[in-house]
Amino acid sequence: MWAHRLIAPYEFERIEVPDLTEHQLGEDQVLLSFVAAGVCGSDLPAFRGAQGRLAGDSGACAAEKNGFPIHEIVGDVIASRHPRHRPGDRVVGWASGFDGLMQRVIADGEGLAGYDPTLAPAHAVGLQPLACVLYAVEQLPDLAGRHVAVLGQGSIGLLFSAVAKAAGARRVTGVDPVDRREVAAAFGVDTVVQSTSDRWVHHLDTADRPEIVIEAVGHQVATLNHAIEAVAPGGTVFYFGVPDDDSYPISMRTMLRNNLTLISGVTRDRGRMLEAAGKFAAEHPELLGGYVTHVFGCQDVQAAFELASRPVPDRVKIAIVA
């Protein structure tokens, strides 16, 4: 079967490896045939050569791990040891080993769910990040009638903007140095700010501070503190994403004096959240079609990641299809 692996910073190679089989399945695992995948911002540090903490990420020049670093996947079930999944089912969710760039993938069944079969596979990859965003919003106070600011208007930040608006936010402010004016309205953004988060904070009027700030920039230490500086007294900051560093310095004085709440965390109850994402997408049928802006074949993984690494205004989500 085919597989891609990183052999150096910014460099994939396509190789042939032995087929994964149902005999390799552990309890509650599922064997999938690759249908589609999404490129996530959390995949990009590995593409650039940074060493993560996943098992098998031990290469000398790059991960050199088959299928790495894709985790957003759509696949057809070949074999299953999970009671919810049967051969022939088409599912979406997590490639739990972050090894989804292979013709066959073994994944934990709890992180997979069926979805509306009329949804194109390239669009269906958006259900996994949407599930993560919906879970995060569940942890926040009620957004109805509130001013919500989202730092970072990449593929995750735009989903946060759309979900916040759908939840009744009075105003959604999107902050990003990339010009997102052409796509912002489709994702519920009321105020588009083309700026880095530090410059935005320094020019933010005290009376205009949002009650909720979501840090969806990712892979930068300073931006969390910008969110804390920006939020109104008594407000809430949500830090979303996988941190690259163990320690993030924040202003505890600001946290204390302004009675702020800081929330973070990974997505739990994944099957339920994937089903919630499917329902949300059905209620907002235009969302995923506008979300997935670029589609590459599985032979063009290198080009897909190179585009994902560039700040292009009209690029939101990139899908890779079989």
N, C-alpha and C positions, 0 to 999 in steps of 0.2 A: 504494500500500500504506500501511497505518497505521504510525505510529511515534510514540513518546513522546520528549520532550526536556525538559530542565530549563531554564526561562526565568528563574528567580529562586530564591533559597534557599527550600527546602521547596515548590516549585511546579513541577509538570509541566504540559505541554500536549500534547494529542494532535493530530497533524497528518497530512496526506496527503503522501506523497513519491513520486517515480517508483520503479517496481519495480526491485529489483536483479535482474540477469540473469546467466546462465551466462557471457556474454561478458566479464563483469567479474572472473571468477575468475583468480587467479594460480596458479602451480604449487603443487600439494598443497592447494589450498583447496577448500572445499565450500560450496555454496549450500543453506541450510536454510529450511524453512518453520517458523515458530514454533509450538511445541506447548505448552511450559511453561518457566518460569524460576523461580529461587530468589533471594530477597533475602538478600544477604550483609552482614555487618557492615562489610566494606570498601567497600560501596556508599554507606554513610550519610554519610561526610564530604562527598561530592559532592552528596548531597541537601541537606545543610545549607549548601551554597554554597562549600565549600573548593575551591580550584583544584588539580587534580592535575597529573600530568606526562605524561598520555597525549596523543598527537597529536590535535588537534581540540578539546581542552578549552581553548578560548580566548575564551569568551563574556565579555561585560562584567559581567553580573549573575550568571550561572551558566554551566554548561558549554555550553549551547545546541548540543549535539552529538546528532544523531539516535540514538536507541536507548540512550543512555548513562544510568546506569552499570552495567547488568546484565552479568554474565559467566557465571553458572551457567545453562545452557540445555539444554532437550530440544527436538529438532527432527526433522523428516522431510527426508531428502536429496532435493532437487530436481535438482541437477546436481553433478558431482564431478570434480575433477582430482587426486584422491588415490586410490591403488590399493586402499585398504582399504574405501572407501565407494562404494556404488552408489545410483542413484536408487531411492527407495522405502524405503531403510533408515531405521529410527528410531534416533537416536543421542543420547547425552548427553555433556556435557563443557563445554568453555570456549568462550564467545563471545570470541574472541581480541582483538577490538577493543573489548571492554567495551561493546558496542553491541547487546545482545541484546533490547532492548525495541522490536523492529520485527517486522513481519509476515514479512519475509525477512531472513536474516542470512548474511553471508559469514564463515566461520571456518576456521582452520587445521585440516586433517584430522588432524594428529598429536595434537590435543587433544580428539578425539572417539572414542567407542567405542559399539558396539551394546550392548544390555542385554536382560534377560529381558522379553519383550513382555507378560507377564502383570502386570508391575508398572505400577500407575497412573502416568501422567505426573507428577502432582503429587508422588507419592512418589519417582519416579525423579530428581527434581532433587536429592535428598539424596545421590546417588551421587557428584556432583562434589566437595562438601566432604568426604565420606567418603574419597574418593581422596586428597585433600590430607592428611587426618589420618593415613591409613595410611602415606603416604610419610614423614611426619614421624616416626612411631613407628619406622619402619625405621632411622632415623638414631640412635635412642636405644639405650642398653644394654638387655639383656634385662630386661623388666619383671617376669618371673615371681618371685613371692615378695617383691617390693619395695613400699614405701609410695610411692604416687604422689599428688601434689597438683596439682590443676588450678585455676589462678586464672582466674576467669571461667567462669560456667556458662550462657553463652548457647548459641546453636546450635552453634558450634564446640567450646566447652568441654565440652558434654555429649557430643558425639561422641568427644572425647578420653577422657572418663571411661569410656564404653562400650568403646572399643577397648582401653584400659589394663586394664580388668577382664577382657575376653576374652583378653588376652595373659597373664593369670595374676597380675596385681598382687595382692599380699596385702591391700592396703587402698588404696582410692581416696578422697581427700578433695577435696570440691568447695567452692570459696570464691567467694561472690558476694554483693553487698549485696541482691540480689533474692531473695526467699524461694522456693527451688526444692524444698522438701520434697515437694511433690505429685508431682513428676516424677523426682526424683533416683534412686529405687530402680530405675526402668525403665532407667536408663542406667548402672547398676553403681556408683553412688556409695554408699560405706559411711558416710562422715561428712560431713554437710551443715553447712557453716559459713556463716551469714548475716552477712556482715561485708565491709567493704572490706579489701583485701589488706594495707594498712598496719596496721590494727587487729588483724588476724589475726596478723601477724608479731609485734607487740608483746606478744601474749598467748600465743605459742607456747612450749610447754615444750621445753627443750633436748633431752630424751630422745624427743620426739615429732616431731622434724624429718624430713620426707620425704627419701628418697634421690633422687627425681626430682621436679622442679617444672616444670610446663608453664605458661607465661604465655600465656593465650588471651583476655586482656581486650581488647587492641587499642586503639590510638588514645590511649594515655596513656604518658607518658614514665616516670613514677615507678614503675609496677608492675613493670618489669623488675628494678629494684633490690630491690623487695620479694621477688621470687622468689629473688634471689641471697642475700638475708639469711635467707630461710627454709630453704633446702636444707641438708641435713646435710653435714658435712665429707666430701670426696671425691665429692660428688654431682654431678648434671647438671641444668642448666637449659636448657629449650628455649623460645626466643622464637618464637611463631607469629604470622603475619600481616604486613600491609603497614604499615611505619612511616610515620607522618605527618611525622616530622622526620628530618633527615639524621644528627643526633648524639644519642645517648642516654647521659647520664652514668651510670656504674656505679662501684661501689666496687671498684677493682682490689686494694686491700688485702684485702678479703674474698675475692675470687677467689684471690689468691695464698696467703693464710694457710690457707684451707680447701681448697686443691687442687681447685678447682671446674672444671667443664667447661661452656662456654656454646655452644650450637648454635642455628643458625637456617638459613634458606634457603627458596627457592621450590621448588615441586613440579616434579620432572623426570620423564621417562619416563611421560608422562601417559596414553598409551593403555594401558600395562601396569597403571597404578594404577587406572584406571577399571574395567578387567577385575577387578582384585583387589577393588575396592569392590563390584562385582556379586556376586562369590563370597561376600564377607563378609555382604552383605545376605541372600543365599540361606541362609546358615548361621544367621542371626539374623533370621528372617522378621518378628518383631515390631518390629524397630528403626525402620524408616522410617515405618511407620504411626503410631508414637508421636512420631516426630521432626517430621513436618510437621503442625503444629497448626492452621494457618489457610490457607485457599485463597481467592484472589481471581480474578475474571475480568480479562482484559487491558484492559478498559475501566475498571477500578478500581485502576489503578497508584498513583494519589495516595493512596488509602486504605491500600493495602498498605504503602507507605513510611512513612506516618504511624504506623501500628501498629508497624512495625519500629523506629521511633525512640523508642518508649516502653518503659520497663522494666515489662513485664506478667508476673507470675509464671507464668501458664499458656501464654504464647506462647514457642514454641521456633523452629520454622522456618516461614517464610511462602513459599508458592508462588503463582505467577501463571500462569493457564492460559488457552489460547485459547478 
